């Protein structure tokens, strides 16, 4: 190899991916190769797996510069979804940034549980509220799949509500899904809802500081911190839901690992029955549903 070749910066797809993955791994980034592939696939506007067929392609300086910027952000701990500005959820692409929690596969399981509730969708126009809507991924996915429903997304973060509205507009449901910067008890009259779904903050406060840095330092703490035992927000929400739901109304929750039993107990104390627990994709009991007596 000549001296000039040795000094040459990597510019092929394969070389850039290898160099980028090595750099990120050295900075403690997990799944570094996949992160680089996601970045480059977004830049080249191609499926990630197609990169395997383009290893010899040379990248121009514009692409190289963009990759360097993205890799630098990843090395600093920023989640790849924020760097990309989007993520997939139930087959739909959602704008994703630091204003809201990143949609996760576990929440797809929660949303699917709502969609699979035949008794709910047998109603002619069920009223459904998503509490702690964040990016809007849950309520927008429901609206796309069940156009006869009436949908509202609530969040105590104005920034999250703004992001959810942007996502609703991008998916063409901005006129069918309303959003509000509010608590459930602030905007809903008693016994008016057919269903409530929520992925509330459920991580105990002390554990928040031990989260991986891409979560701890970049995702909104408001969407993560569930109080001293992780159940503070959930407990208050269960009480509010028991008043806002119609008799026979449905409540769907995502909870933390090990919290399902406590959530079920609080639901029963608040007047719910038919409490059931389902596993997430990792086999952990995280999805809780119940019906108001």
N, C-alpha and C positions, 0 to 999 in steps of 0.2 A: 504494500500500500504506500502511495506517495505521501509526502508531508502535507500537500494540499488536500488530498482526500481525507487524511486523518483529521484535519481541522474542519472539514465540511460539516455543517450542521445537518441533522437528519431532515429529509424533506419528502421521503416516500411515506405512504400511509403506514406501512409496517414499521418503519423506523421511528416515526413520530409516536405511534401508539406504544412501542416498546420503551422509548425514552421517557414519555410522559408517565407511563405506569410505574417505571422504576423510580422516577422523581417523587411521585405521590406516595408510593410505598415507603420511601425514605422519610416522608413527613407524616407517617402514621395513618394514611388514608386507607380505609378498608375497601376491598373490591376495586383496587386502583385501575386495573385493566378495563373493567366494565365502565368505570366512570369516564375514562378517556375515549372509549368507543362510543359512548352516548354523546359526548361532546362533539366528536368528529362526525358522527352520523347526522347530528343536527346541522352542523355547518355545511355538510355536503348534500343535505336533504335526501338522504337515502336510508333504507332500513339498516339497523346495526349489523345484522348478519351479512349484508352485502359487502361490508368492509373486507371480509375474508377473500373476496374475489378481486379486490382492488389494492392489494398489498403493494404492488409495484408502481401504482399511480403516484406521480409527483405533485406536491401541493405548492401552490403559489404563495408568495409572501403574505398576501391578505389572509389566507387560511392559517398559515403558520402563526401569524401575529395573534389571530383570534384564539387559536389553541393555547398559545402562551398565556394570554389573559385568563382564559378559563381555568387552565391548570394552576395558575397562581392563586385564583380564588379558592379552588378546591384544596390546595395545600394549606391555605389559611383556615381550613375547617368548614367552609361554607358547604351546605348540602348541594349535591349535584342537581337536585330539582330546582333549587333557587338559581343556580348558575344557568341552567337551561331555560328557566322561566316557565316551565310547564311540566306536567306529569300526566300519566294516564290513570283513569279511574273508571272501572266498569265499561271499558271500550270507548270512553270519551276522553278528550284531551282538555285539561283544565290549566288555566293560567295559575302559576304558583310563585309566590314570592314571600318575603319576610313578614308580610302583613298577617299571615295565617299559617296554621299548622299544615304540614305537608300531608296530603291524603295518603292513606296507607292501605295495604291489602286487607288488614283486619276490618277496616271500616267498609270495605266492599262486602264482607260477610254480613255485617250489620245491615247494610242497605238491601242486600238480597233477601234478608229475613223479612224486611218490610214488604218488599215486592211479592214475596211468596205467601203473604197473609191473605188468603182468598176472602175471608169474611170482611176484611177492611175494604177491599176493592169491589165487593158486591154492593156497597153503598153507591147511590147514583152520583154523588159529588163529595167524596170524603174530604173533610178538612184536616190537613196534616201540617204539623209544625216541627221544624228542625231547630232544636235549641243548641246554641253554640255552633252555628252553621259554618264558621270559618271561611274556607274558599267557596262554600256553597255546593260542594261535590255531592253531598247526600241528597239535598232537596232538589237540585237540578236534575240529577239522575232519576229521581222519582218522577219528576214532572215530564221528563222525556219518555219514560216508559209507561206512565199512567196519565195521559192528557186530560182525563175527566176530573182529576183531583183538584182541590184548592190548596195552594201551598204557601207557606210563610217560613222564612228563615230568620232566626233571631241571633244576635250576638252582642255581648257587652263591649266589644271592640269596634269602634267606628271604622278603623282601617280594614278589619276583616269584612265588615258589611260592604264597604266600597269594592273590595276585591270580588265578593260574591255577586254583586250586581254586574260587574264587568263580565264575569263568567256566564251569568244568566243571559246577558245580551249576546255574547258570542255564540251561545247555543240556541238562540232564537226563542228563549222562553222568558225574556224580560217582562213580557206583558202578562205572564201567567204565574210567575213566582214573585211574591212581594218579600221585601226584606226590611228589617227594622233594627235599629240600635237600641235594644231594650232587653229587660228580663221578661220571662214568661208572664209573671204576675202583673207586669206593668201594662200589658196590651191585650190580654185574653180574658174575656168574661168567663164566669164559671159554667161548667158543663156544656161547652160549645164545640169541643174538638173530638174528632174520631180517632186520631192517633198523634202521638208525640214520639219523635226519634231523637236521640242525642248521643254524641260522643263527648262527654264532658271531661274537664280536667280531672284526672284520678291518680296522679303520681304524688305520693307523700312529699311534703316540702323538703325534708332532709335528703330525700333521694334525688331531688332535682339537681343538686350540685354534683352528684355522681353519674349523671347521664353522660353519654358520649359527647364530645365537644361540638360535633356538628348539630346536635340537638340542643344541648345546654346553652351554647353561645349564640345560636342563630334563630331557633324557632321561638315564637313568643311565649314567655313564661306564663302569661295569663291563660294560655290554652293548655298548659301542662300541670300546673300546681293545683293539686286537689286538697290542700290543707294538711294538717298534721298527720292525719291517718289516711289521707287520700280520698276520703269519703265525704268531705265537708260540702262540696258543690253538689255531689250526687244526692246527699241527704236532703238538702233544701229543694232540689229539683223534684224529687219524688213527692214531697208535700205539695208543691205548686201543681204538679201534674195531676194529683188526685183531685184537685179542685177544678182544673181546666178541662179535663176529659169528661165526655158524656159517660153515663153508666154503660158499661160494655166497651168502652174505648180502650185502645191498645197503647202500650208503652214499650218502646224498644230502646235498649241501652247497650253501649259498649263500656266495659269496666276493665280494671287492671287485673293482672294475673293474681289469683287468690282472693279476689273481692266478690266473686259471684254469690257466695253463700250469704255474706253480709248484706249485699244488695237485695237478695231475695227476701231476707228477713225484714228489711225496712219496707219493702214493697208490700208485704203482707200486713205489716203494722199500719200502713197507710190506706188499707182497704182494697188492695189488689189481690187477685187470685190467678189461677192458671199460670203460675210462675214457672218458666222453663229456662233452661240454660243450654247454650250450644257452644261448641268448640270453634276456635278460630282456625286459620290455616296451619298453625303450629300444633294443633291439638289441645290448646289451653282453653279452659272454660271462661270465655270473655264476653259472650253475647247473651244478654238477659232480656227476656220478654215477659210481659204480664198483661192482664186485662182487669180493668176497674170493675168491681162488683156493682 
